[in-house]
Amino acid sequence: MDHLNEISESLQRGDHLRVAELTRKAIDGGTAATEILDRGLLAGMDVVGRRFGAHEIFLPEVLLAARAMKAGMDLVKPLLVSGNAPSRGKVVLGTVKGDVHDIGKNLVGIMLEGAGYEVIDLGTGVDAPTFVDTALAEGARLIGLSALLTTTMSAMREVVDLARSGEHDLKIIVGGAPLTQDFADAIGADGYSYDAAGAVALVKRLLEAA
Amino acid sequence: MTAPFLDRVAAGETLCGDGAWGTQLMARGLEPGNCFEAVNLESSAVLAEIAARYVEAGAELITTNTFGASPLNLAGHGLDERTEEINRAAVEAVKAAVAGRAHISGSVGPTGRILAPYGDADPDKVRRGFARQIGALAEAGADVVCIETMMDLAEARLAVTAAREISSGIPVIATMTFNPTPRGFFTTMGNTVEQACSVLADAGADLVGSNCGNGMEAMVSLAASFAEHASVPLVIQANAGLPEDRGGVLHYPESPEFMAGRIPALLDLGVAVIGGCCGTGPDHIRAFRTAIDRRRASAS
């Protein structure tokens, strides 16, 4: 298990070159892709998520860790797809209309992919119909909304209202620096998470309960 | 005409800043997502109107509508080639309303990009962009450069450095946005108040402090932390609380009376400029000015 620990630790340090090298080695050595993912990459990202949640590390460290995660994922992902690891479901992500900030959303996307979800990332400045139409067309059961600006938070309610206006069973979760659980409750969202690790747990809970 | 801004600060005066511009423009129909600075080219009358209302309410600094007017921000709207024009127009638009009764404070916000190595923004390019914006603001007659809402100390330092490249004498304010955590205040990028105080002053900021991100109560705690660490005078501009959703309309909960009730605490800490950020309007500023004047009267 040592080489998987080393992947996890290199990821926590944000050393993407080392993570890629060790992941390649593990694959060549015959370690199963799911093992590398769960006990190496995701285990490392889990520690990063916890330390971020405890305010011991901040965005720069998380960005470097996410880059390292992606370096490992790029190698592992083709093996997962060609193997028989089924997708846990589709999730639509985007930053709401009026807002161009995507760092948090991208982190959530990387983490969800790592956890086995198929992520459809609509990018930034996405309006309500695009969120809902894409989710319906793709058969996604959950939409994740991101906003950094306090002035764009109201665009989140539009998505919730539109999703609720039909007979669709779409779950909607929200996140972003100015958001709170109270705000999520007020607009009728299904969930809120403070950080990316929490978002993954939230998606799991919502989709598995549904 | 009032005395130069830095002379007033050096004399120990506390100046009343203005309130928000973004939420004021939105109240006049501007949609989030549009380029707020494009207003400078299209309808300077609305800027003059907001400025006049703030001056009338007692603001002694009037912020220009240039928060997102660095070429890096404007490029997102295809307007980077009009950087000089947009910044100049913002200063011109408020000149008549100010008419010597307030100092014009040229707003410079973050680029919204993450600097290398964490992101892809090249620090040299960011610094040159700030220099272009600040050069245009200064040339048009801004009395002060106000670098604000910074979340990355490295980017804030580039902006202060750019301002100093433009002019060694122009007053420079540099304020950052902090998040309260159980471990203390940190910016999104993990910078502390102590780090901000030393790095920004070393880079050439005349005043440092915090704006946005917090309501008045947290801002008083932040101001206390700044007072402990800063070697230069302080600027504090709080939000009217964090926005709440009220039936689809964003509502900033802190009233003028509530916020003004904490002004004496900021005055006790020796804060040199007290203004408002998101959600504050002319009524907040009127209440702030009253609280500041009350202290002036009792001191004289």
HADDOCK unambig.tbl for C-alpha pairs under 7 A between the chains (distance, minus, plus):
assign (segid A and resid 55 and name CA) (segid B and resid 183 and name CA) 7.00 0.50 0.50
assign (segid A and resid 58 and name CA) (segid B and resid 188 and name CA) 6.68 0.50 0.50
assign (segid A and resid 58 and name CA) (segid B and resid 189 and name CA) 5.67 0.50 0.50
assign (segid A and resid 58 and name CA) (segid B and resid 190 and name CA) 5.10 0.50 0.50
assign (segid A and resid 59 and name CA) (segid B and resid 188 and name CA) 6.29 0.50 0.50
assign (segid A and resid 59 and name CA) (segid B and resid 189 and name CA) 5.18 0.50 0.50
assign (segid A and resid 60 and name CA) (segid B and resid 118 and name CA) 5.76 0.50 0.50
assign (segid A and resid 60 and name CA) (segid B and resid 189 and name CA) 6.05 0.50 0.50
assign (segid A and resid 63 and name CA) (segid B and resid 118 and name CA) 6.07 0.50 0.50
assign (segid A and resid 64 and name CA) (segid B and resid 118 and name CA) 6.29 0.50 0.50
assign (segid A and resid 97 and name CA) (segid B and resid 33 and name CA) 6.54 0.50 0.50
assign (segid A and resid 98 and name CA) (segid B and resid 32 and name CA) 4.70 0.50 0.50
assign (segid A and resid 98 and name CA) (segid B and resid 33 and name CA) 3.22 0.50 0.50
assign (segid A and resid 98 and name CA) (segid B and resid 34 and name CA) 6.94 0.50 0.50
assign (segid A and resid 99 and name CA) (segid B and resid 33 and name CA) 5.95 0.50 0.50
assign (segid A and resid 150 and name CA) (segid B and resid 243 and name CA) 6.73 0.50 0.50
assign (segid A and resid 151 and name CA) (segid B and resid 32 and name CA) 6.59 0.50 0.50
assign (segid A and resid 152 and name CA) (segid B and resid 32 and name CA) 6.24 0.50 0.50
assign (segid A and resid 154 and name CA) (segid B and resid 248 and name CA) 6.20 0.50 0.50
assign (segid A and resid 154 and name CA) (segid B and resid 249 and name CA) 6.71 0.50 0.50
assign (segid A and resid 154 and name CA) (segid B and resid 250 and name CA) 6.40 0.50 0.50
assign (segid A and resid 157 and name CA) (segid B and resid 248 and name CA) 6.51 0.50 0.50
assign (segid A and resid 183 and name CA) (segid B and resid 244 and name CA) 6.27 0.50 0.50
assign (segid A and resid 183 and name CA) (segid B and resid 245 and name CA) 6.31 0.50 0.50
assign (segid A and resid 186 and name CA) (segid B and resid 245 and name CA) 6.31 0.50 0.50
assign (segid A and resid 187 and name CA) (segid B and resid 245 and name CA) 6.90 0.50 0.50
